[in-house]
């Protein structure tokens, strides 16, 4: 273990605790049974599993999963874990870690020498940079929420189109170590992982490494045989101080409304302990928002608000630049003239690296109360932390909260330190009642895995599989505001889905809230305003505000026009108390990204054929004599784009809604004019990439040869003269990419179907037919009519192969060609 201790120090800057050494030993030898559940007190460094995993991946004599998937249902924790992962991968450049880095580079066959480990975040400003699925052989750390990663694991990735659904599921279902952090928050998803394990019949196919699951928490029920602290850990001087930090509880009954009482107790603490950091916890986002405003008004001090209903854009600004909030993210206090206040809901309870000196809480169930205590007095200093618990009449009537208060008052009120809680844990009746489970069976899994089929919007409710069924839990939804919604709403649902897949809603645009709170917030909006609803299964529906207020929106994503209002930009969440903010236009942040890699334009042609465009969300105007000149002016001659025609086809003057995405916006001005990419050269490159990936994954020789043939033949259908003509190619040599933006293929022509031949094996033919996301099991109706024989063969072939290789096994094998083709195409575009 000497090498591990040294490597860990260079990677993290400090020596490992004893439990981290034991964890590494189990990881490096693949002792998964002893890691199924990890129970560790708050503040003991659970996220250090990430450096332990990286070192085990580099040093292990056996094959370990090459992707670490960190799932936690708190966005602030997602951001912190992502930051930790990025810092760790940057430190791999140290000379002392040269051998670790070399081993990680070799896992992908030497393909990524500069960045051997991809880090992707499915939340926040850096939401899904897509690096994790560009190369199945590349080690990766993926961090995200249950909705974003859980939906991808079961083939219906939230916001994903057909191309990515199976691709993501395959990579998560194989060769991944999935860690469910704060597992006590998501018992339904915990159970879903067990169900998936029983449904995965294909885990030994082709020598592929199966995925493994780890559940982590500070407060888990049914935690027998869990990995936990041992006596040697408690002797560590640093860890011991954290475990023994004294915390005294006092109890106060609310004399007035809850928000006012929380404010009174917080200000009392601020005056009693001047210069200290006071955290206030409330169950309800409304109470938290009201308490924050009251404290700010009366104390004249800085107050930060942290709730799960803050939009990603405002949350990121707070964590990056709010000096008051950042005082709570450092272990050392840095004495200040006046006290600092942070008001939070459950978003600040779990996993967040917050350091408060004292706190005020409303009453809730045991698992939440203990998590709150973990944010208070965790820096290990000698001063006693004071925690005031405010009890409302409503809380006293709740049986489980009442039992929790009994436990706190009778057992740990004099000292709620981590060590005492571990010695006298709360009884089961103090925990929140778990949700009813909806069990995923093979019939439902078959429907979900048919990723090229659009499921009816209410046939399958993914939210119930991911989070369980809680009759008393208010249904939740996601909300974003975009300036283009009134225009895009005029398109067909199929076109809207295509646009949302091409130009997805980024998490910086989204906030999560209950359906009832959304209805209250936008109740004052004009009822005729159109909005777009996308259900978790992918189906899209357009409706006006009046109908939206009456619709079942559980688990849906709602795109509102900016004119709908309902958002308080001062605190970054929905309006809770009505007022004139209900109708204020909201800031559209869809394109507010430092990389400037995407834009939306409304383009209008006047009677003289002159084009005037307005950049949506920015009001930037550009004029041009033609569409080609317009695209050149904005540096988008070779950028990817999708266009929605708003004017009738027979209208001489065009009105267009253009969505533009650059592969690399920094070079956009240089990328004007098409470059010829020969089809034979493109297919050769893809074949070599398939061979590299397949060898790096350790596939058997037969599969390596088959994947190479797939790369050589995957675009054979483009040799068809109809495709070459539409591409604008007049030479004898076939090209791989369109040379013109105006070419049109015959309606229904799909080159994948024409790339398949009778001489191919079932698996080879399917992988080629599915490399653009179709053939699982069908193609668009126009493609079926255009080539009915090949389309029918594709349907039957998919059923046979999924039965043979399993749902995730087949998707994983598909991902090799799909990734190789995408990676080669991206590099050809950048070359």
N, C-alpha and C positions, 0 to 999 in steps of 0.2 A: 504493500500500500504506500510505500515511500514515494513512488512516481506519481500516484494519484494525489497525494497530499501536496506535493510540489506543483503539479499541474493545476490543481484547484486553486492554490494561492495565486499563481500567475493569472488565472482566468478571472478570479473574483476579488483579489486584493486582500483576502483573509484566509486563515486556516479553517478547514472543515470541522464541524461538530462531529462527535462520535457517530450520531445517527446518520449523518451524510456519508460517512465512510461505509457504514453497513448497507445503506441504500445503493451505493456504487457497486459494492460487492455482489449484491443481488442482480443489479442491472447487467453487469459485465458477464455474468454467468447465465443470464436468462432465467432466473428463478421467479417466474411470473406469479406463481401461486402465492408466494409470500408477499406480493406487492399488490394484490387485488384491491386491498383497502389500506389507506395510510391515514392514521389519526394522530395529528400533532397540534399542540396548543398554538393559539394565535401568537405571532411574533417570533416563532422559532425558525422561520426561513423556509417555508414549504416550496417556494419558487426556486430554491436551489436545486430542485430536481432537474432543472434545465441544464446547468453546467455539469451535473453528475451524468446526465444522459449523453451530452456531447462527448465527454471524455470516455464513457463506456462505449459509445459508437465507434470512436477512433481506436480504442485499445482492445476491444473484445475479440477473443479468438473464434467466436461463433457469430453468425449473422444476426444482427439486431435490426428491428424496424428502422428504416432510414428517415422516417418522418415522425416528429413529435407534434402531436395535435393537442393544444392546451385549450380546453373548453371551460368557460366560467360565465355565469349569467349575470355579470356585472360589468358594464362598459368601462368603468374606471380601472377595474382590475385587468381587463383586456389590454388597456393602454399601458399599464405599468409592466405587465408581463412582456409585452412587445418591446418596450424600451429596454428591459433587462436582456432580452434575447439579442437585440441589435448590438448592445454594448459588448456582450459576450463574443459574438461573431467578429466584431472589430478587433478584439484583443487576440484573436487567433494569429494576427500578424507579428506578435511578439517572437523574438528569436528563441526564447525558452519553450515555445509551443510549436516549434517548426515541425516536429515529428507528428504531433496531433493533427496539425493542418495537412500534412502530406497524406496521412491516412484518410482524412475526410475527402480530400481531392480525388483520391484513387477510387472512392466508392462510385463516382460517376465516370470512371474511365479517364480521368484527367480533363474532363470537359470544362470545369469551372475553376481554374487555378486561382483567379483573383478573389472570387467569392464562393468558396466551396459549399457554404450553407446558406440556403435561401431563408429569408424571414418575411412572412406575410401576415398581415393583420386584417381580419374581416370585421373591422369597425374603425371609426375615427378617420382622420385626415389621410392616413396611409392605407385606407381600406383596400384590401385585396389588390396588391400590386401584381398579382397573377404569377409571380415567380415560382410559387410552390408547385404549380401544375404544368409548367413549361417543359420539365424534364423529369419523368418518373424515377430516374436513377439518382437524382441530385438530393442529398440530405436537405431537410427543410424543417423549420419550426413554424407552425401555423397556430395563430392565436385568434380566438373568436368566441362568439356567444353560442348558446344552445340553438337558437333559431338559425343562425347563419351556417354553423357547421353540422348541427344535427339534421337539418333539412337536406343538406348535401349528402350526408351519409346514407339517407334513405331515398336517394335518387330524385329529389324534388327541390334542389337548391333554391333558396329564397332569392328571387330576382334573376335566376339563371334560365337561359333558353335551352333548346334541345342539344346544342353542341356541347355545352358544359355539364349538363345534368349527369349523364353516365360517366363522363370523364372524371368529375369530382368524386362521385360515389366509389368508383373503382380504386382511386388512389387513397381514399380514406379507409376502404374496406380491406385493403392489403398493404402490408409493409409499413404500417403506422402504429405508433404507440399513442393511444388516445387517453389523455388524462382529464378526468372530470373533476375540476377544482370546486371546492365548496359543494360537494355532492349532496349534502343535506338539503340544499335549496331546490334540487331537481330530482326528487325520488322517481318520477315517471321516466325521465331520460336515463336514470341509473338502471331501471328495470328494462328499458328498451335495449340497452347495451347487452344485457343478459339474453334477451330474446334474439337479437341479431346473432349472438354466438351460437345459439341452437339452430338458426336458419342457415348458417354458413357451412354448407356441406362440401364446399370446394377448397377448403383451407390447405390441402396438401397438393393441389394440382400443380404440376410443372415445377415443383420445388420452390414455389413462391413463398415468401415470408408472410404468414398471416398477421393480422393486426391484433394487438393486445390492449386491454383496458386497465386503467388504474383509477380508483376513486380516492380523492383526498378531501379532508375536512378537519376542522377543529372540533366539531360537534356532530358526530355520527351515531345514530342508533344502530343496533345490530352490528356492533363493531368487534365481535369476537374474532380472534385470530388475525387482527389487524396489525400492521407494522406501526409501532409507536415508540415513544421514548423509553429508555431503560435507565437503570441506576447510574451507569457511567455517564450518561448525558447530563444528569442532574448535578453532577460534581463539577461540570464545566463552570468556571467563575463568571463568564459573560452570560451564559444561558441561565445559570442559577439566579442571577440578579433579576432577570426578566420574569422568571417563574415565581419569585418571592415578592415582587413589588406590591406593597400594601395598597389596597383600594377599599375605602369605607363607603358603605351605602347608607343614604338617608331617604326617607319616604315622606312625600308631601301630597295631600289631596288637593286637587284643582279647585280653587275657590270661584273662579270665573270660567271663561272659555279656555280651552286647552292651550291655544297659541299664546294667549296673554300670560298664562301661568308659566309656560316654558320661557317666555321672555323675562318675566320677573325673576325666576330662579337663576337664569343665565347671567343677568346683570348683577345679581347679588354675589355670585361667584366671582365675576370680574372685578368687583369692588373689594371683595375679601382677599383675592389673590391678584393684585395688580401686575400687569405685564405677562399674565399667563395666557395659555391657549384654551379656550372653552369650546367644546363641541356640544351641539344640541341635536338630539335624535328625535324624529317624529315618524310615526307610521305613515301618515297621510301626506302626500305632496302639497295639498292645500294648506294643512297646518304648518308644514315646513316653510312654505312661501310666505305665509302671513307672519309667522314668528320672526323670520329674517327681516322683514320690513319693519316690524315693531322694534326689534333690537337696534336696527340701524337708526331709526328715528329717535329713540330715547337715549341710547348710549353715545351717539355721535361717533361711534367707532366703526372700523371696517368690518363688514360682514360678508361672508361668501355663502352661496347656496349650492348644495350638491344633491340633486335628485336624479332618479332614473328617467325622468321625463324632460330633461334638458336636451335640446337639440344638439347634435354632434358638433356643429360649428361653434356654438357658444361654449360648449363644454371644453373644446380644444383650446379656445382662447383663454378660458379660465385657468386651465392646468398649465398653459404655457406662459401666461403673462400676469396673472392675478397674484400680486405680491402677498396679499393677505392669505390666500389659499396655500401658497407655497410655504408659509410658516408652519403649516400643519404637515408638511411632507418631509421635514427634517427632524432627525432624532434630537439634536441639540436645540435648545429653546431660543437662543439669541435674544436676550432680554429686550423688551420693547417698552416704550413709555406707557402705552395703554394696552388693555387686554385685546386679544384677537378672537373673533367669533366665527365658527363654521357651523351652519345649520344643514343637516343631512337627513335623508330618508335611508332606506335599506341600501341604497347605492353606496353609502359610506360605511356600512356595517361590515361588509364581507371582503376580506382579502386586500382591501386598499391599505397602502402604507401610509396611514395617518397617525400623527403623534399629537394627542391632546393631553393637557396636564390635568384637567378636570372636565366633568361633563354633566349634562342634564338629559334625561330620557323620559319619554312617555312610557307606559307599561305595554309590554307585548309578551309573546311566548318565549320559552327558555332559550331556544337556539338563537333567536335574534338578540335577546338581552346579553347573552354571553359573548356574542360577536361584538356588540357595542362596547362591552367592558374591555375587549381586546384592543380597541382603538385608544383607550384612555390609560395613561400612566404606563406606557409600554417601553419607554426609553431606558428603563433600568436605573433611574436616579433614586436617591434614598427618600425623597419627599413623598408623603402619603397623598394619594389621589382621592378626591372627594367626588362621589357620583350621586346626584339627586334624582330620584325617580318620582315623577309626577303621575298620580293615579286619578283617573277620571271615573265618574259614576258608571259610564259605559264599560270601562275596563273591569270594574268589580263584578259586573254581571256576566262577564265572559268566563266560562268554567276553566278553560285552559290557562288564561291569563291570571285568573284568581289563584290557581294551583301554583303557577310560576311565582307569584308574589309571596305565597306561603313559603315556598322553598327558599327564596332569597332572604326573607326576613328571619326564618328559623335556622338557616344553615350557614349562610356566608355573608350576612350583613356586616359583621364586624371586620371581615377581611375577605374580599372577593378576589384574592390573588389567583393566578393561573394554577399554582400548585394545589391550593385548597379545592378549587373547582374540579381538578383532575381526581383528587382523592374522594370527593363527595359529589359525583355528577348528578344532575337533575333527573328525576324520575320520568318515565315515558309520558305520563299524563300531562306534563308541562310543555311538551312539544306541540307544534302545529299539527293538526290532523292531516295525515297524508292524503293526496288526491286519489280518486279511483283510477285504476290503470286501464288503458285501452290497449289490448295485446295485439301486436302486429303479427298477422298470420300470413301464410304463404300466398293466399289468394290476393290479399291487399298488396303484398310485396310485389307480386306479378304485375299488378296494375301500376304501381309506382315506378317499377323498373322499365315499363314500356314508355320510355322517355320522349319518344317522338309522337306520342298520342296526347292530345290535350284533354285532360280529365275535366268532367263537369265540375263547376266551381264548388258545389256543396256535397259532392260524392264522398270525398275523403277530407277530413279536417286534420291537417298535419299538426295543428296546435295541440290537439288532444293526445296525439301519440307522443309529442315532445314534452308536454307539460302535465298531462293527465286531465282528468275531469273533476272540477271542483264547482259544484252548483252555486256555492256562495261566493266564488271568486268572480269579480267583475271581468267580462270579456275585454281583451286588449287588442290594440291595432297599432300600426305604424303610420306616421303622417309626414308628408313633405309638401313644400310649397314651390311651385315652378311657374314662371311667367308664360311658358309655352302651352300650358294645359288647355286653355280655351281653344287654341288652334289645333293641337294634336287630337283633342276630343272629337274633331270632325272626321277623323280617319276611321277605318274599320278596326274592330277589335284585334284582328290578325296583324294589321299593320302596326297598331300601337304596341302589341307584344313584341314585334320585331324591333321596333325602335327602343323599347325599354331593355331589351337584351343587348342591343348594340350600344346604347347610351344609358347604362343602368343608373338607378338612384343610388348615390353614394351615401354611406352612413352619416357623413357630416351633414346631410340634408334632413336626416330622419330624427324624429323623436318617437318614443313609445309612450302610449297613454291608454287609459281605459276608454271604451267606446262612449260611455256616458259623459266623461269629461270633455271628449271631443265635441259631442253634440251640444253641450253647454257652451263651449268656447266659441263655436261658429254659428250659434243659434241666431245671431243678429245679421248674418250674411245674406245677400240677396238670394232668394230661393231659386232663381233661374240660372245661377252660375253653374257651369258644367264642371265636373270633376271626373277623375279616372280612378277606378278601384281595381287592384290586382290581388287576387286571392292567392293563398300559399301554394295551391296546385298549379298556378301560372295563368289561370283564366283571367281575362280582362273584361271589365264592364264599364260603360260610360253612363253617368246619371247626373242629374242636377242636385243641388244642395237639398232641396225639399225631399227628394227621394232618398238621398244619403242618410238623412236624419231618421228614416224609418227602416233602414236596411240592416240585416245582421252582418256586422263587420268584424266578427271575431277572427283574429289572425290575419286580417287583410292589410294591404298597404294602400293608403289613400293619397292620391296626388291632388292637391287643392290649387286653384288659381291664387296668385298672390293677393288678389282683391278680396279673398274670403276672410282674411284677417284671422282673429282668434289667438294670436301669438303675442306674448309680451317679450320684446327683444331685450328689455332691461335685465330680466332674470333668465331668459333663454328657454322659457317653457310656455305652456298654454296659459291664457288668461283665466284666472280662477274667480275673479270677483266682478266679471262683466266690465262695464264702462266703455268709453269711446274707443279703446284699443281693439275691440272686437272687429271693427270694420277697417282698421288701418292696413294698408298694403304691406306685405311682409317681404323682407330681403330674400331674394332668390340666390342661394349659395351653390347651385349645381355646378357652376364653372369656377367658383372661387377656390382655385387650387394653384399653388405656387408653380407647379409644373406647366400650367397653361396647355395641357394636352388635349383639351376638348372645348368646343364652342357650339352655340346654336344661333342660327340666323334666320330671320324672316326676309325673304327676297321677293321684291315686287318689280315686275316689268311694266314700264309705262307705255303709252301709245306710240312713242318713238323708238321703242326697242331698247331703252336705257334701263339698266338694272340698278335698283337702289335697295340696299340691305341694311337691316338693323340687327345688331347683336343683342339677343334677348338676355335680360338680366343685367346688361351693361349699358344699353342705349347707345352703342357705338355705331356710327353710320359709315357705309362704304358704297361708293358708286362705281359702275363699270359699264362698258359698251356691250359686254357679253358675259355669259356665265363663266366661260373659260378665263376671261380677264379678271372677274371677281375672285375666282379661286386662286389665281396667281397672285393677286394683290394681298390676299391674307395668308399666302404661303401654303395653300392647301391643294396645289395641283396634284400631288400624289398622296394626300392624306386619305384615309378611309372616310367614307361618308354615306349617309342614308338620307334620302329626300322624300318628303311627303308633299304631293301636289295638292294644293288647297283650291285652286281654280279648276273649273270643269275642263275636260280634255279638249273640247272644241273651242275653248276660249283662246283667242290669239295672244292675249297678254297673260303671262304666267304669274302665279303667286305660289311660292314654294317655302316649305319649312325644312331647313337643312341642318343636319346633325353631323358634325365633323370631329374626327378623332385622329390625332397624330401619333405615330409610333414614337417619335422623338421630336417634341415641339421646338427644342433648341436649334434643330437643323432645318426647320420647316422652310425657311426662305430659300434654301439651296436645293430643295427637292422639287424642282419644276421640270416637267418633261418626262416622258415615259422611257423606261429602260427595257430593252428586250431581254427576257429571260427564256432561254430555250427549254422546251419541255423535257428533252432527254437529259439535260444538265440538272434540271430541278429534280427529276426522279432519281438520278444518280446520287444527288446530295441527300435526299430523303432516305434512300436505301442504306447509305453509309451511317446515317444518324440512327436508323432503326437497329442496325447491327450493333452499333456502340451501346445503345441503351439496353438491348436484349442481353448482351454479354455482361454488362455491368450489373444487371439484375440477377445474373446467374441462371438464366433459362437454359434448358437443354439444347443440344445442337440442332435438333429438328425444328424447334421453335425459332431459334436464331435464324436459320436458313429461311423459314417461312416468313418471318418478319422482314427479312431483307427483300424477298420477292414482293411482298406487299408494297414496300417503298418503291420498287422498280416499276410496278404496274398500277399504282393507286390512281394515277391521272390519265390512264390510257384513253379514257372516254373523251379527253380533250383533243385527241387526234382527229376526231370527227370533223369533217369540213364545215359543218354547221357551227360548231363551237369556234373554230379558227376564223371563220368569216365574221362572226359576231365580235370576236376579239380584235378585229381590225388587222388581221395578219394576211398579207398577200404573198409572202415568201413560201418556198417549198418546205422549209423547216418549221415544225410546229412550235408554238410558243406556249408558255405555262400560265401567263397572266395577260389580262386585257391590255391592249395598247391604246384603247380609246375609252372615254367615259360614256360614250353614246351607243355602244354596241348593245344589241338585244338578242338574247337567245330565243329560239322557238319556245312558245309557252309550254311549260311542263318538262323541258329538257333538263335532265340531271346527269352530269357527266359520270357520277359514281356508278350509276346503273350500267352505263356503257363501258365502264372499266372492268366489269366482271365478265369472266369467260367460263364456259362449261368445263374447261380443263382444270379449273382451280378446285382445291378442297373446300369443304363447307366453311371452315374457319377462315381461310384466306379470303374467300369471296365475301364473307360477312364483314371482316375487318375493313376491307376496301369499301364496301357499300356503306358502312357506318361512319366513315372518317369525317363526314361533315354533320354528324349528329342524327341523320335519318336511319332508316332500316332497323329501328327499335320499336315496333316491328314494321312500321309502314313509312311511306313517302307521301308528300302532298298529293292531293287528289289529281291535280293536273299532271304530275309525274306518273301516276298510276295509269291514267288514260293514255299518256304518251308512249309508255313502255310497259304494258300490262303483264307480259310474261316475266320479265326480270323483277318487277315489283312483287308479284305473287311468290316467286321463288325466294325473295328476300324475307317475306313474312314467315314462310314455313321454316326457312333456315334459322331465323332468330329463335324460334320456339325450340328447335332441336338443340341448338348450341347452348341456350340458357339452361336447359334441363341437364346438359352434360357438364358444363363448366361452372354452373351456379351464377347467381345474379351479380355478385361482386367480381367473381373470377373472370367472367366474360367481359365485363366493363373494364377491368384492369388490362386485359390483353388488348382491347380496342385502344386504350389510352396511349400505347406505345407508338402506333402509326400516327394517331391524331396529334400527339405532342411533337413528334419528329417533323411532320408536315408544317405545323404551325411555327416551330422554331426556325426551320429552314426558310420559310416564307418571310418571317420577320427579318431575318438576317439579310435576305436578298433585297428586301425593301430598303433596309438601312445602308446597304453596300453602295 
